[in-house]
Amino acid sequence: MKIMPTEFDGQSIRRVYDEATETWWFSVVDVVQVLTQQPDDLTARKYWNQLKRRLDKEGSQLVTSCHQLKMLAADGKQRLTDAATAETLLRLVQSVPSPKAEPIKLWLAKAGYERMQEMSDPALSLDRARQTWQQHGRSDKWIQQRMTGQETRNKLTDYWREHEVQPGDEFAVLTNIIHQEWSGVSVKDHKKLKGLKSHNLRDHMTEAELIFTALAELSTRQIAENTDATGMGENKGAAQAGGRIARQARTQLESQTGKSVVSGQNYLAPPAKKAVKRTLPKA
């Protein structure tokens, strides 16, 4: 997942982009704080908890549409917070009497519109991604490999959509099967190896990991196309076969180099050094 803070009227609203489900998730408390013009997030959380109880009593499904995701809290730590899609928040706004209701609805719609623009013109998304990676110090070679891999990924997910595989959980299951087959570890365990939490695994892959991921996904799509795989069952078979092809290539390379392709390397910023308290010697 990619975590990006953004603002509305000078108020920070945290949001997370889940690449597996291709969905933006927004912090409900942050939006409620804007709507109710609360002075801090503590009172905004209290308001949201009261609103949740009222909505539950009314039989509303809005609360069940929210998920808990880790976002950066005021104390600098990643903490679970209620998050909702723009669609759910647009419905939730109706339950909060506020002069900010219309502006926040327009703001949420704009966030959705930006995603629609990127879908109709992928170059916009790629340009934004390239700029972000450059700012984070990635090499041009790494960026090119990352973008090539993303194009391969997009072609695979397009095939899944067109052949009765549902975005969201089903995409995530197939993605994990491919990853487990080629790398020997699950997506979750690979992130743990790299010391990642809410970060996007692919943004922290080495060049070799990106290449083998792309090979596995390219193989999966071509096998699926060849057999006209439709639905989860048939596409699971294609995912396993595609991942095995990349695994064979990985093991051959490792036998020649004596080095593991799957790496704990990441691009996280080094932890800040703690200031050393110095005491003057007594006179």
Residue, then its C-alpha position, 0 to 999 in steps of 0.5 A: m500500500k502507498i500512504m499519502p497525506t493530503e489536505f483539505d482547507g489546510q487540514s491533513i487527511r490521511r489516505v492509503y492507496d491499495e494497489a492490490t484492490e486499486t482503491w483509495w482509503f481515507s481516514v474517517v476520523d480526519v474527514v469527520q474532524v474537517l466536517t465537525q470542525q473539531p479542534d483535535d483528533l481526540t474530540a473527532r474520534k469521540y464524535w465518530n464513535q457516537l456517530k457509529r453507535r447511532l448508525d448501527k442502531e439505525g441499521s446502516q451498513l456504512v460502518t461495516s463498509c469501513h476497514q481498519l488500516k494502519m496510518l501514521a498517527a500524531d505521535g509518529k507511530q503507525r496505528l490502526t484507524d477506521a478508513a473508508t473509500a470515497e464512495t462510502l465517505l460520500r454517503l457518510v457525509q450525509s449523516v453529518p450536518s456541516p457547512k463543510a459537507e458540500p466542499i468535502k464532497l467535491w474534494l472526494a469526487k476530485a480524488g476519484y476523478e484524478r484516479m479516473q484520469e490516470m486510468s484513461d491516460p496511464a501516462l499521468s500516473l507514470d509521470r507522477a510515479r517517476q517523479t516520486w521515485q526520483q525524489h526518493g533517490r531511485s536510479d533511472k535503471w531501477i525506475q525503468q524496470r519498475m515501470t516495465g513491471q507495472e505495465t506487465r502487471n496492468k496487462l495481467t489485471d486487465y485480463w483477470r477483470e475480463h475473465e470473471v476475476q473480481p478486483g480486491d480479494e481475488f486479485a490479492v489471492l492470485t497475486n500471492i500465489i504467483h509470488q509464493e511460487w516464484s520466490g518461495v515466500s508469501v507477499k506478507d513474509h517478503k515484506k517482513l523480510k524487508g522490514l516493511k509494514s504498510h509500504n508497497l513491496r514492489d517499491h522496495m524490490t531490488e532490480a532482480e526481484l522486479i525482473f522475476t516478478a515481471l517474468a512470473e506475471l508475464s508467464t501467468r498472463q500468457i498461459a491464461e490467454n493460451t487456455d482462456a482461463t476464466g474465473m478464480g479456479e482456472n486462473k489459480g492454475a495459470a498463476q501457479a504455472g506462471g510462478r513456477i516458470a520464474r522460480q525455475a529461472r531464479t534457481q538457475l541464476e542462484s546456482q550460478t551466482g551463489k546469491s539469493v534473489v529474494s533479498g531483505q534489502n529495502y529503500l527505507a530511510p535510515p532511522a534518525k540517530k538519537a542525540v547523545k547527551r553529554t555532561l560536562p566534567k565537574a570542576 
